[in-house]
């Protein structure tokens, strides 16, 4: 088990979101994450669902699809190395978007407790907030353009 945690921590440390972390910083998180694999077209999370996990994409990519109350849809492509599901967990709210794998996804999922560990890691909360702002701004900009 210790070898698996060490291997997972090393894989995590290669991702840019963990650039400010030492490998040893990642051991507690690596110990509580579960592997997640998805085929292209598979739904990873759905808008409106209860937010009880996040996903770290090690390899592959996904598409985030948000549909507002007027039916206007906005899509954002999310490459490997990103965390998805963070907005609802940061807000302690329901999912704000549906996420679908666009390529074969290899990664890890973590629950609420793992998310608490995640945001305590050096530089991660700052990175998550920055990413969330960018995703929300992209959604707002596209809505303004489409809605005019």
N, C-alpha and C positions, 0 to 999 in steps of 0.2 A: 504494500500500500504506500509506503514511504517513497518508493521509486516512482510510482505513478504520480504522486503529488509533486515530486521534484520535476518530473518530465512535464507535467501540465504547467507548473510555475515557469519553467523555461520557455514553453511555447507562448504563454501569456506575455512574458517579458519582451518578446520580439515584436509585439504590437505597439503601435505609436501611442495609443491611449495610456500605456503604462511606461512611457519614456522616463518619467521621474522616479520610477520605482526600482529598487534592487530586487533581485530574484527572491531573496528571503522575505521581502515585504509581501510577496504574492502567495506564499505557502498557505496562510489561513484561508484565503479566497480559493485557491486551487483545491483545497481539501473539501470544500462544500459545493463546488460546481459539478454538474453532470454533463456528459457529452450529449450533443444534439446534432443530428444529421438530418438533412431535408433534401428532397428531390426538387428540381425545377417545377414551379407551379404549386408547390405545397404551401398552404397557409401557415404562417408561423405564429401570428396573433391577429385578432379581429377587433376592429373598431367597436367600442361600446362594451367590450368584455371587461371583467374585473382584472385589474393589473396585479398579478401575484408572482411575476417572474420577469427577468430581462434575459437577453441573449447577446453573447459576444460572438461575432462572426470572425473565425480564424481564416477560413477560406471560403470563397464563393461570394455571392452578392444577393441582395434582396431589393424589392421595390416597396416603398411605403406609399400607401394610397389613403388619403384623407378626403372624405366627402363631407362638406359642410351642410348645414340645415337647409340651404337653398338647392342642394343637389350638385353644387359645383365640386368637381373632383380635382385634386392636386396630387401629383406623383413626385416622389423623390427617390432616386436610386442610391442605395447604400452599399459601398464596397466592403471588401474584407478589411478587418482591423477595426471595425466600428461596433458600437454597442447600440442595440435597439431595445425599445420598450422602456427607455429611461424617462421619457417625459411624464408618463402616467405615474411611474413610481416616485419621481421627484415631487409631483403634485399630489400624490396619494389619491388619485382619481381613476376613472375608467380609461381604457385605451382610447387614444385620440385618433388612431389610424389602424388600418389593416396592413399587415406585412406579409408579402409573398416572396418565396425564394425565386430568383430569376436564373440562378446557376445552382449547381449542387452545393449545399451549405454544410460546412463542418464548423462546429463551434461548441460553446458551452452555455448552459442555462443555470441561472441562480435564482433563488427565491428572495423574499423580502429580507431575511437575515443576511443572505449573501450580498444583497444590495447595500445594506448598512456597512458591511466590511469593505465593499467596493468604494464607496464614497469617502471612506476614511484613508484610502491610499494616497500617497503624495501625488498631487497634481490631477487626480482623476475627477474630483468634483468640479474643478475649474474647467476641465476638458468637456465634461458632460454638459455643464451649463452653457458653454460656448456652442457646442453642437446643437443643443436643444434650441438655443436662440436662433441659430442659422436655419434650422429646419422650420421653426415657426415663422421666421421672417420670409423664407422662401414661400411658404404656404400663403402668407398674407400678401406678398408681392404678386404672386400669380393670381390670387383671388381678385386683387384690385384691377389687374390688367384684364382678366377674363370677365369680371363683373361690370366693366364700364360699358 
